[in-house]
């Protein structure tokens, strides 16, 4: 397996810079693994493309406006930080792992002043060339500060500043639990009308949580993708969600994963029941570092709803593991030829 196998040419004008006028106005490319057919649909047709007894599993993580601008102590130049995750620090002093730019100028002991309120955050560790640990003042409430002054962390391929619309549209309809720095984009297409149509058709929706981290944007650079190391991400599966997945498996229904994050969550927590005759998931929480690449045996996911992903990305490699690389390459080439919209704010693909 070579990284070049997962490359493709994409005209820049097909990278969606804005969300569709309506969430469910996106196109939907339907790929059948058994017949190898590829058919054009609209996202509003999703309930008719599934069958009663199927179960959708969605990611209910919520994107935090964790991108903040400021200045470096004693310098007028702008500093940008993306607060990734809280870590254990000095008592009472909130400490965050953060991606910083320009990181090379943020050395240990320096202070950056963030937001219009110029909140001081001290660099307590240089983790790597891009990442720093930032310590905030004792008792400082970081969450409310980000809601007031933080920016939506749009992906770098969206070549504009975030705006008020992104506060709503870069969250899924299911977003509940804050902790992500990137949206689980397959969920962005859902509207209350589509959800109601799914439920009326006998297709329930179950929620799990995986807090998408900055690693989702980390490019694979190793010539052999199997050498790539995933950054860990927190996940949680409630007992009710695990029981619902098990019930669907027992009755022969299909598990339809809404996004690669759901695939990784389910496959991280998979467990075998009845001597391998039934596979389901363990309830609970933990950290996932799971990297799925071909060949891979999927025990829980029968169908996948996903957006179109970057070349040479872990997300595209996962999709190729699910559908087979030749079929995925055909689907992507057709999507380019038919001018589908790509990436986070783009169109979707349903793999059956």
Secondary structure, DSSP 8 states (H G I E B T S, - for coil): --GGGG-----GGGB--S--SSGGGSEEEEE-TTT--EEEEEGGGHHHHS-TT-EEEEE-EEE---EEEEEETT--SEEEEEEEEEE--STTEEEEEEEEETGGG--TT-EEEETTTTEEEEEEEE-SSSEEEEEEEET--HHHHHHHH-B----TTS-S---HHHHHHTS-TT--EEEESS--GGGGG--HHHHHHHHHTT-EEEEEEE---GGGG----SSSGGG-----EEEEE-HHHHHHHHHHHHTT--EEEESHHHHHHHHHSEEEEGGGTEEEE--EEEEE-----SS---SS-SEEEEE---TT-HHHHHHHHHH-HHHHHHHHHHHHHTT--BSTTS-EEEE-
